[in-house]
Amino acid sequence: MHEDQSEGYAAAKLKYLDNEMLPFVYESTGDVTRFTDYRDKKPRSRPVFTFHRPERALV
């Protein structure tokens, strides 16, 4: 399952950084793009039609 693979990448520890798990992950087949927010209590992959942009974030 692609979500499991993406979660593994998000949780990976980088060699020279003491990093936390990435909160956001995008998955793409080239035709379909999906987004997962690991800050959700029950994270799940959802289709997106455009990439999120910082200037459009809700405050």
PyMOL Python script that loads the backbone (N, CA, C, O; Angstrom):
from pymol import cmd

cmd.read_pdbstr("""\
ATOM      1  N   MET A   1       0.842  -1.181   0.000  1.00  0.00           N
ATOM      2  CA  MET A   1       0.000   0.000   0.000  1.00  0.00           C
ATOM      3  C   MET A   1       0.890   1.249   0.000  1.00  0.00           C
ATOM      4  O   MET A   1       1.852   1.323   0.764  1.00  0.00           O
ATOM      5  N   HIS A   2       0.578   2.206  -0.834  1.00  0.00           N
ATOM      6  CA  HIS A   2       1.400   3.400  -0.965  1.00  0.00           C
ATOM      7  C   HIS A   2       1.394   4.254   0.299  1.00  0.00           C
ATOM      8  O   HIS A   2       2.396   4.894   0.620  1.00  0.00           O
ATOM      9  N   GLU A   3       0.279   4.267   1.012  1.00  0.00           N
ATOM     10  CA  GLU A   3       0.207   5.061   2.243  1.00  0.00           C
ATOM     11  C   GLU A   3       1.222   4.564   3.267  1.00  0.00           C
ATOM     12  O   GLU A   3       1.848   5.368   3.959  1.00  0.00           O
ATOM     13  N   ASP A   4       1.389   3.262   3.368  1.00  0.00           N
ATOM     14  CA  ASP A   4       2.365   2.701   4.313  1.00  0.00           C
ATOM     15  C   ASP A   4       3.781   3.121   3.944  1.00  0.00           C
ATOM     16  O   ASP A   4       4.582   3.450   4.819  1.00  0.00           O
ATOM     17  N   GLN A   5       4.091   3.111   2.655  1.00  0.00           N
ATOM     18  CA  GLN A   5       5.416   3.512   2.189  1.00  0.00           C
ATOM     19  C   GLN A   5       5.649   4.994   2.493  1.00  0.00           C
ATOM     20  O   GLN A   5       6.726   5.364   2.962  1.00  0.00           O
ATOM     21  N   SER A   6       4.665   5.833   2.235  1.00  0.00           N
ATOM     22  CA  SER A   6       4.790   7.269   2.510  1.00  0.00           C
ATOM     23  C   SER A   6       4.958   7.533   3.998  1.00  0.00           C
ATOM     24  O   SER A   6       5.745   8.393   4.394  1.00  0.00           O
ATOM     25  N   GLU A   7       4.227   6.801   4.818  1.00  0.00           N
ATOM     26  CA  GLU A   7       4.355   6.976   6.265  1.00  0.00           C
ATOM     27  C   GLU A   7       5.769   6.625   6.721  1.00  0.00           C
ATOM     28  O   GLU A   7       6.320   7.285   7.602  1.00  0.00           O
ATOM     29  N   GLY A   8       6.355   5.593   6.128  1.00  0.00           N
ATOM     30  CA  GLY A   8       7.728   5.218   6.457  1.00  0.00           C
ATOM     31  C   GLY A   8       8.715   6.322   6.115  1.00  0.00           C
ATOM     32  O   GLY A   8       9.633   6.596   6.888  1.00  0.00           O
ATOM     33  N   TYR A   9       8.535   6.958   4.960  1.00  0.00           N
ATOM     34  CA  TYR A   9       9.400   8.079   4.581  1.00  0.00           C
ATOM     35  C   TYR A   9       9.211   9.257   5.540  1.00  0.00           C
ATOM     36  O   TYR A   9      10.184   9.900   5.934  1.00  0.00           O
ATOM     37  N   ALA A  10       7.963   9.539   5.915  1.00  0.00           N
ATOM     38  CA  ALA A  10       7.679  10.668   6.802  1.00  0.00           C
ATOM     39  C   ALA A  10       8.292  10.470   8.186  1.00  0.00           C
ATOM     40  O   ALA A  10       8.696  11.436   8.833  1.00  0.00           O
ATOM     41  N   ALA A  11       8.362   9.221   8.638  1.00  0.00           N
ATOM     42  CA  ALA A  11       8.873   8.917   9.977  1.00  0.00           C
ATOM     43  C   ALA A  11      10.381   8.677  10.002  1.00  0.00           C
ATOM     44  O   ALA A  11      10.964   8.543  11.078  1.00  0.00           O
ATOM     45  N   ALA A  12      11.017   8.622   8.836  1.00  0.00           N
ATOM     46  CA  ALA A  12      12.450   8.301   8.757  1.00  0.00           C
ATOM     47  C   ALA A  12      13.304   9.352   9.457  1.00  0.00           C
ATOM     48  O   ALA A  12      13.039  10.551   9.370  1.00  0.00           O
ATOM     49  N   LYS A  13      14.306   8.889  10.134  1.00  0.00           N
ATOM     50  CA  LYS A  13      15.273   9.776  10.774  1.00  0.00           C
ATOM     51  C   LYS A  13      16.374  10.086   9.762  1.00  0.00           C
ATOM     52  O   LYS A  13      16.927   9.184   9.132  1.00  0.00           O
ATOM     53  N   LEU A  14      16.682  11.364   9.617  1.00  0.00           N
ATOM     54  CA  LEU A  14      17.726  11.781   8.693  1.00  0.00           C
ATOM     55  C   LEU A  14      19.088  11.680   9.370  1.00  0.00           C
ATOM     56  O   LEU A  14      19.204  11.871  10.581  1.00  0.00           O
ATOM     57  N   LYS A  15      20.095  11.383   8.596  1.00  0.00           N
ATOM     58  CA  LYS A  15      21.423  11.080   9.136  1.00  0.00           C
ATOM     59  C   LYS A  15      22.017  12.209   9.979  1.00  0.00           C
ATOM     60  O   LYS A  15      22.574  11.947  11.045  1.00  0.00           O
ATOM     61  N   TYR A  16      21.910  13.454   9.526  1.00  0.00           N
ATOM     62  CA  TYR A  16      22.568  14.559  10.211  1.00  0.00           C
ATOM     63  C   TYR A  16      21.619  15.485  10.960  1.00  0.00           C
ATOM     64  O   TYR A  16      22.033  16.550  11.416  1.00  0.00           O
ATOM     65  N   LEU A  17      20.365  15.099  11.093  1.00  0.00           N
ATOM     66  CA  LEU A  17      19.383  15.938  11.790  1.00  0.00           C
ATOM     67  C   LEU A  17      18.640  15.123  12.828  1.00  0.00           C
ATOM     68  O   LEU A  17      18.428  13.922  12.660  1.00  0.00           O
ATOM     69  N   ASP A  18      18.253  15.777  13.887  1.00  0.00           N
ATOM     70  CA  ASP A  18      17.389  15.139  14.884  1.00  0.00           C
ATOM     71  C   ASP A  18      15.969  15.591  14.564  1.00  0.00           C
ATOM     72  O   ASP A  18      15.414  16.448  15.251  1.00  0.00           O
ATOM     73  N   ASN A  19      15.394  15.020  13.534  1.00  0.00           N
ATOM     74  CA  ASN A  19      14.119  15.493  13.019  1.00  0.00           C
ATOM     75  C   ASN A  19      12.922  14.735  13.600  1.00  0.00           C
ATOM     76  O   ASN A  19      13.027  13.585  14.027  1.00  0.00           O
ATOM     77  N   GLU A  20      11.790  15.425  13.597  1.00  0.00           N
ATOM     78  CA  GLU A  20      10.511  14.833  13.971  1.00  0.00           C
ATOM     79  C   GLU A  20       9.865  14.258  12.712  1.00  0.00           C
ATOM     80  O   GLU A  20      10.336  14.492  11.599  1.00  0.00           O
ATOM     81  N   MET A  21       8.786  13.504  12.899  1.00  0.00           N
ATOM     82  CA  MET A  21       8.046  12.972  11.757  1.00  0.00           C
ATOM     83  C   MET A  21       7.453  14.134  10.960  1.00  0.00           C
ATOM     84  O   MET A  21       6.954  15.099  11.540  1.00  0.00           O
ATOM     85  N   LEU A  22       7.506  14.042   9.646  1.00  0.00           N
ATOM     86  CA  LEU A  22       6.904  15.070   8.803  1.00  0.00           C
ATOM     87  C   LEU A  22       5.387  15.065   8.987  1.00  0.00           C
ATOM     88  O   LEU A  22       4.780  13.995   8.958  1.00  0.00           O
ATOM     89  N   PRO A  23       4.758  16.224   9.173  1.00  0.00           N
ATOM     90  CA  PRO A  23       3.320  16.252   9.415  1.00  0.00           C
ATOM     91  C   PRO A  23       2.480  16.086   8.153  1.00  0.00           C
ATOM     92  O   PRO A  23       1.318  15.691   8.239  1.00  0.00           O
ATOM     93  N   PHE A  24       3.048  16.382   6.979  1.00  0.00           N
ATOM     94  CA  PHE A  24       2.285  16.326   5.734  1.00  0.00           C
ATOM     95  C   PHE A  24       3.004  15.452   4.712  1.00  0.00           C
ATOM     96  O   PHE A  24       4.230  15.500   4.606  1.00  0.00           O
ATOM     97  N   VAL A  25       2.249  14.658   3.963  1.00  0.00           N
ATOM     98  CA  VAL A  25       2.821  13.813   2.925  1.00  0.00           C
ATOM     99  C   VAL A  25       1.927  13.860   1.699  1.00  0.00           C
ATOM    100  O   VAL A  25       0.704  13.764   1.804  1.00  0.00           O
ATOM    101  N   TYR A  26       2.547  14.009   0.535  1.00  0.00           N
ATOM    102  CA  TYR A  26       1.847  13.908  -0.744  1.00  0.00           C
ATOM    103  C   TYR A  26       2.268  12.603  -1.411  1.00  0.00           C
ATOM    104  O   TYR A  26       3.430  12.203  -1.334  1.00  0.00           O
ATOM    105  N   GLU A  27       1.325  11.951  -2.060  1.00  0.00           N
ATOM    106  CA  GLU A  27       1.596  10.734  -2.827  1.00  0.00           C
ATOM    107  C   GLU A  27       1.029  10.957  -4.214  1.00  0.00           C
ATOM    108  O   GLU A  27      -0.071  11.488  -4.360  1.00  0.00           O
ATOM    109  N   SER A  28       1.774  10.554  -5.236  1.00  0.00           N
ATOM    110  CA  SER A  28       1.281  10.764  -6.596  1.00  0.00           C
ATOM    111  C   SER A  28       1.619   9.593  -7.489  1.00  0.00           C
ATOM    112  O   SER A  28       2.694   9.002  -7.381  1.00  0.00           O
ATOM    113  N   THR A  29       0.687   9.258  -8.377  1.00  0.00           N
ATOM    114  CA  THR A  29       0.911   8.234  -9.389  1.00  0.00           C
ATOM    115  C   THR A  29       1.265   8.870 -10.721  1.00  0.00           C
ATOM    116  O   THR A  29       1.596   8.172 -11.679  1.00  0.00           O
ATOM    117  N   GLY A  30       1.196  10.199 -10.785  1.00  0.00           N
ATOM    118  CA  GLY A  30       1.356  10.914 -12.037  1.00  0.00           C
ATOM    119  C   GLY A  30       0.000  11.325 -12.584  1.00  0.00           C
ATOM    120  O   GLY A  30      -0.105  12.310 -13.315  1.00  0.00           O
ATOM    121  N   ASP A  31      -1.036  10.578 -12.236  1.00  0.00           N
ATOM    122  CA  ASP A  31      -2.406  10.903 -12.632  1.00  0.00           C
ATOM    123  C   ASP A  31      -3.224  11.390 -11.442  1.00  0.00           C
ATOM    124  O   ASP A  31      -4.044  12.299 -11.569  1.00  0.00           O
ATOM    125  N   VAL A  32      -2.992  10.777 -10.288  1.00  0.00           N
ATOM    126  CA  VAL A  32      -3.750  11.095  -9.075  1.00  0.00           C
ATOM    127  C   VAL A  32      -2.772  11.529  -7.993  1.00  0.00           C
ATOM    128  O   VAL A  32      -1.739  10.890  -7.795  1.00  0.00           O
ATOM    129  N   THR A  33      -3.093  12.616  -7.291  1.00  0.00           N
ATOM    130  CA  THR A  33      -2.280  13.085  -6.163  1.00  0.00           C
ATOM    131  C   THR A  33      -3.130  13.038  -4.911  1.00  0.00           C
ATOM    132  O   THR A  33      -4.274  13.491  -4.904  1.00  0.00           O
ATOM    133  N   ARG A  34      -2.561  12.485  -3.851  1.00  0.00           N
ATOM    134  CA  ARG A  34      -3.261  12.363  -2.576  1.00  0.00           C
ATOM    135  C   ARG A  34      -2.427  13.032  -1.495  1.00  0.00           C
ATOM    136  O   ARG A  34      -1.215  13.187  -1.642  1.00  0.00           O
ATOM    137  N   PHE A  35      -3.085  13.428  -0.404  1.00  0.00           N
ATOM    138  CA  PHE A  35      -2.465  14.165   0.688  1.00  0.00           C
ATOM    139  C   PHE A  35      -2.855  13.520   2.008  1.00  0.00           C
ATOM    140  O   PHE A  35      -4.011  13.144   2.205  1.00  0.00           O
ATOM    141  N   THR A  36      -1.882  13.392   2.920  1.00  0.00           N
ATOM    142  CA  THR A  36      -2.147  12.883   4.267  1.00  0.00           C
ATOM    143  C   THR A  36      -1.607  13.879   5.279  1.00  0.00           C
ATOM    144  O   THR A  36      -0.470  14.338   5.162  1.00  0.00           O
ATOM    145  N   ASP A  37      -2.425  14.213   6.274  1.00  0.00           N
ATOM    146  CA  ASP A  37      -2.016  15.091   7.375  1.00  0.00           C
ATOM    147  C   ASP A  37      -1.884  14.212   8.618  1.00  0.00           C
ATOM    148  O   ASP A  37      -2.887  13.805   9.205  1.00  0.00           O
ATOM    149  N   TYR A  38      -0.651  13.923   9.014  1.00  0.00           N
ATOM    150  CA  TYR A  38      -0.425  13.032  10.161  1.00  0.00           C
ATOM    151  C   TYR A  38      -0.715  13.690  11.500  1.00  0.00           C
ATOM    152  O   TYR A  38      -0.571  13.052  12.543  1.00  0.00           O
ATOM    153  N   ARG A  39      -1.124  14.960  11.490  1.00  0.00           N
ATOM    154  CA  ARG A  39      -1.543  15.600  12.739  1.00  0.00           C
ATOM    155  C   ARG A  39      -2.971  15.206  13.096  1.00  0.00           C
ATOM    156  O   ARG A  39      -3.388  15.377  14.242  1.00  0.00           O
ATOM    157  N   ASP A  40      -3.729  14.681  12.133  1.00  0.00           N
ATOM    158  CA  ASP A  40      -5.102  14.220  12.392  1.00  0.00           C
ATOM    159  C   ASP A  40      -5.071  13.049  13.370  1.00  0.00           C
ATOM    160  O   ASP A  40      -4.098  12.296  13.417  1.00  0.00           O
ATOM    161  N   LYS A  41      -6.137  12.899  14.146  1.00  0.00           N
ATOM    162  CA  LYS A  41      -6.220  11.769  15.071  1.00  0.00           C
ATOM    163  C   LYS A  41      -6.260  10.447  14.321  1.00  0.00           C
ATOM    164  O   LYS A  41      -5.682   9.456  14.767  1.00  0.00           O
ATOM    165  N   LYS A  42      -6.946  10.433  13.173  1.00  0.00           N
ATOM    166  CA  LYS A  42      -7.003   9.254  12.306  1.00  0.00           C
ATOM    167  C   LYS A  42      -6.521   9.667  10.918  1.00  0.00           C
ATOM    168  O   LYS A  42      -7.340   9.919  10.035  1.00  0.00           O
ATOM    169  N   PRO A  43      -5.203   9.739  10.710  1.00  0.00           N
ATOM    170  CA  PRO A  43      -4.706  10.200   9.403  1.00  0.00           C
ATOM    171  C   PRO A  43      -5.136   9.262   8.282  1.00  0.00           C
ATOM    172  O   PRO A  43      -5.108   8.040   8.429  1.00  0.00           O
ATOM    173  N   ARG A  44      -5.533   9.854   7.165  1.00  0.00           N
ATOM    174  CA  ARG A  44      -5.923   9.076   5.997  1.00  0.00           C
ATOM    175  C   ARG A  44      -5.604   9.886   4.745  1.00  0.00           C
ATOM    176  O   ARG A  44      -5.601  11.117   4.761  1.00  0.00           O
ATOM    177  N   SER A  45      -5.344   9.187   3.700  1.00  0.00           N
ATOM    178  CA  SER A  45      -4.997   9.803   2.426  1.00  0.00           C
ATOM    179  C   SER A  45      -6.259  10.318   1.743  1.00  0.00           C
ATOM    180  O   SER A  45      -7.282   9.634   1.697  1.00  0.00           O
ATOM    181  N   ARG A  46      -6.167  11.543   1.211  1.00  0.00           N
ATOM    182  CA  ARG A  46      -7.311  12.163   0.522  1.00  0.00           C
ATOM    183  C   ARG A  46      -6.842  12.705  -0.820  1.00  0.00           C
ATOM    184  O   ARG A  46      -5.707  13.169  -0.935  1.00  0.00           O
ATOM    185  N   PRO A  47      -7.700  12.654  -1.841  1.00  0.00           N
ATOM    186  CA  PRO A  47      -7.301  13.223  -3.134  1.00  0.00           C
ATOM    187  C   PRO A  47      -7.241  14.746  -3.061  1.00  0.00           C
ATOM    188  O   PRO A  47      -8.054  15.379  -2.387  1.00  0.00           O
ATOM    189  N   VAL A  48      -6.273  15.321  -3.759  1.00  0.00           N
ATOM    190  CA  VAL A  48      -6.165  16.778  -3.874  1.00  0.00           C
ATOM    191  C   VAL A  48      -6.075  17.118  -5.360  1.00  0.00           C
ATOM    192  O   VAL A  48      -5.616  16.314  -6.171  1.00  0.00           O
ATOM    193  N   PHE A  49      -6.515  18.303  -5.689  1.00  0.00           N
ATOM    194  CA  PHE A  49      -6.541  18.709  -7.088  1.00  0.00           C
ATOM    195  C   PHE A  49      -5.521  19.802  -7.372  1.00  0.00           C
ATOM    196  O   PHE A  49      -5.278  20.149  -8.528  1.00  0.00           O
ATOM    197  N   THR A  50      -4.927  20.340  -6.316  1.00  0.00           N
ATOM    198  CA  THR A  50      -3.850  21.324  -6.446  1.00  0.00           C
ATOM    199  C   THR A  50      -3.015  21.251  -5.174  1.00  0.00           C
ATOM    200  O   THR A  50      -3.515  20.835  -4.129  1.00  0.00           O
ATOM    201  N   PHE A  51      -1.754  21.650  -5.249  1.00  0.00           N
ATOM    202  CA  PHE A  51      -0.900  21.609  -4.064  1.00  0.00           C
ATOM    203  C   PHE A  51      -1.261  22.761  -3.130  1.00  0.00           C
ATOM    204  O   PHE A  51      -1.627  23.849  -3.574  1.00  0.00           O
ATOM    205  N   HIS A  52      -1.150  22.501  -1.837  1.00  0.00           N
ATOM    206  CA  HIS A  52      -1.405  23.523  -0.834  1.00  0.00           C
ATOM    207  C   HIS A  52      -0.350  24.609  -0.935  1.00  0.00           C
ATOM    208  O   HIS A  52       0.802  24.342  -1.277  1.00  0.00           O
ATOM    209  N   ARG A  53      -0.755  25.842  -0.634  1.00  0.00           N
ATOM    210  CA  ARG A  53       0.153  26.986  -0.700  1.00  0.00           C
ATOM    211  C   ARG A  53       0.101  27.746   0.610  1.00  0.00           C
ATOM    212  O   ARG A  53      -0.985  27.959   1.149  1.00  0.00           O
ATOM    213  N   PRO A  54       1.260  28.165   1.144  1.00  0.00           N
ATOM    214  CA  PRO A  54       1.297  28.859   2.443  1.00  0.00           C
ATOM    215  C   PRO A  54       0.410  30.102   2.492  1.00  0.00           C
ATOM    216  O   PRO A  54      -0.218  30.370   3.517  1.00  0.00           O
ATOM    217  N   GLU A  55       0.352  30.851   1.416  1.00  0.00           N
ATOM    218  CA  GLU A  55      -0.444  32.096   1.445  1.00  0.00           C
ATOM    219  C   GLU A  55      -1.945  31.823   1.495  1.00  0.00           C
ATOM    220  O   GLU A  55      -2.726  32.743   1.738  1.00  0.00           O
ATOM    221  N   ARG A  56      -2.359  30.591   1.273  1.00  0.00           N
ATOM    222  CA  ARG A  56      -3.785  30.259   1.334  1.00  0.00           C
ATOM    223  C   ARG A  56      -4.146  29.545   2.631  1.00  0.00           C
ATOM    224  O   ARG A  56      -5.283  29.104   2.796  1.00  0.00           O
ATOM    225  N   ALA A  57      -3.192  29.425   3.551  1.00  0.00           N
ATOM    226  CA  ALA A  57      -3.426  28.723   4.819  1.00  0.00           C
ATOM    227  C   ALA A  57      -4.404  29.514   5.678  1.00  0.00           C
ATOM    228  O   ALA A  57      -4.409  30.745   5.677  1.00  0.00           O
ATOM    229  N   LEU A  58      -5.223  28.781   6.401  1.00  0.00           N
ATOM    230  CA  LEU A  58      -6.159  29.414   7.342  1.00  0.00           C
ATOM    231  C   LEU A  58      -5.410  29.752   8.613  1.00  0.00           C
ATOM    232  O   LEU A  58      -4.590  28.963   9.084  1.00  0.00           O
ATOM    233  N   VAL A  59      -5.676  30.883   9.155  1.00  0.00           N
ATOM    234  CA  VAL A  59      -5.008  31.312  10.395  1.00  0.00           C
ATOM    235  C   VAL A  59      -5.959  31.202  11.550  1.00  0.00           C
ATOM    236  O   VAL A  59      -5.594  31.515  12.683  1.00  0.00           O
TER     237      VAL A  59
END
""", "prot")
cmd.dss("prot")
cmd.show_as("cartoon", "prot")
cmd.util.cbc("prot")
cmd.orient("prot")
